[in-house]
Amino acid sequence: MRARQPDRSGTVERDGVSIAYEVHGHGEVTILMLPAWAIADSRLWKANVAHLARRFRVVTYDPRGNGASDRPTDPASQAASLLVGDALAVLDTVGVERAVLVGNSFGTVLAFLLAAQHPDRVLGTVMIGTTINLDGRSDDPLANA
């Protein structure tokens, strides 16, 4: 059960992959709730969205591989650069120039990368349970961004 129905929903297509998004509320400031990883869809944020949408515009989206978004089978489709691009495409589609980014777990990596690579699009970040790894492994999202 949803804590709040979206005011608007849709999809954005990126290189053949459909990303489903929802917009809640109508505040002047937009909060982008980033996906934690492909194993969790945007319902992760349902209680937070219901509260925040009273004062802010809140945007959520299902990551590649979960929820109402497409499920590409190529592991390369989960590259950090593509995931950051998905977040930007969602912001562009809903008409948001700058947002506060909220990430949990791997969503903190997306928030970090998006803020570092596109600071003009970010008002601030909230990082919960960060999982940023800086040990230089070849599978390190920061090394492959």
Solvent accessible surface area in square Angstrom, and as a share of the most:
residue,aa,sasa,rsa
1,M,218,0.97
2,R,96,0.35
3,A,58,0.45
4,R,73,0.27
5,Q,121,0.54
6,P,35,0.22
7,D,69,0.36
8,R,106,0.39
9,S,70,0.45
10,G,28,0.27
11,T,82,0.48
12,V,23,0.13
13,E,120,0.54
14,R,48,0.18
15,D,128,0.66
16,G,56,0.53
17,V,15,0.09
18,S,24,0.15
19,I,0,0.00
20,A,12,0.09
21,Y,14,0.05
22,E,27,0.12
23,V,9,0.05
24,H,5,0.02
25,G,3,0.02
26,H,154,0.69
27,G,20,0.19
28,E,175,0.79
29,V,57,0.33
30,T,2,0.01
31,I,12,0.06
32,L,0,0.00
33,M,3,0.01
34,L,0,0.00
35,P,6,0.04
36,A,11,0.08
37,W,101,0.35
38,A,22,0.17
39,I,146,0.74
40,A,26,0.20
41,D,18,0.09
42,S,17,0.11
43,R,159,0.58
44,L,77,0.38
45,W,12,0.04
46,K,91,0.39
47,A,75,0.58
48,N,69,0.36
49,V,6,0.04
50,A,24,0.18
51,H,113,0.50
52,L,43,0.21
53,A,8,0.06
54,R,183,0.67
55,R,185,0.67
56,F,50,0.21
57,R,63,0.23
58,V,0,0.00
59,V,0,0.00
60,T,3,0.02
61,Y,5,0.02
62,D,13,0.07
63,P,8,0.05
64,R,4,0.02
65,G,25,0.24
66,N,28,0.15
67,G,26,0.25
68,A,76,0.59
69,S,3,0.02
70,D,59,0.31
71,R,142,0.52
72,P,42,0.26
73,T,135,0.78
74,D,83,0.43
75,P,115,0.73
76,A,67,0.52
77,S,13,0.08
78,Q,49,0.22
79,A,38,0.29
80,A,7,0.05
81,S,55,0.35
82,L,52,0.26
83,L,13,0.07
84,V,5,0.03
85,G,13,0.12
86,D,2,0.01
87,A,0,0.00
88,L,26,0.13
89,A,16,0.13
90,V,0,0.00
91,L,0,0.00
92,D,85,0.44
93,T,51,0.29
94,V,7,0.04
95,G,57,0.55
96,V,5,0.03
97,E,139,0.62
98,R,117,0.43
99,A,0,0.00
100,V,34,0.19
101,L,0,0.00
102,V,13,0.07
103,G,0,0.00
104,N,40,0.20
105,S,46,0.30
106,F,19,0.08
107,G,0,0.00
108,T,0,0.00
109,V,2,0.01
110,L,4,0.02
111,A,0,0.00
112,F,87,0.36
113,L,9,0.04
114,L,0,0.00
115,A,25,0.20
116,A,67,0.52
117,Q,81,0.36
118,H,60,0.27
119,P,87,0.55
120,D,98,0.51
121,R,42,0.15
122,V,17,0.10
123,L,83,0.41
124,G,27,0.26
125,T,56,0.33
126,V,69,0.39
127,M,66,0.29
128,I,83,0.42
129,G,57,0.55
130,T,81,0.47
131,T,62,0.36
132,I,52,0.26
133,N,38,0.20
134,L,140,0.70
135,D,91,0.47
136,G,59,0.57
137,R,116,0.42
138,S,102,0.66
139,D,96,0.50
140,D,3,0.02
141,P,27,0.17
142,L,37,0.18
143,A,66,0.51
144,N,82,0.42
145,A,56,0.43
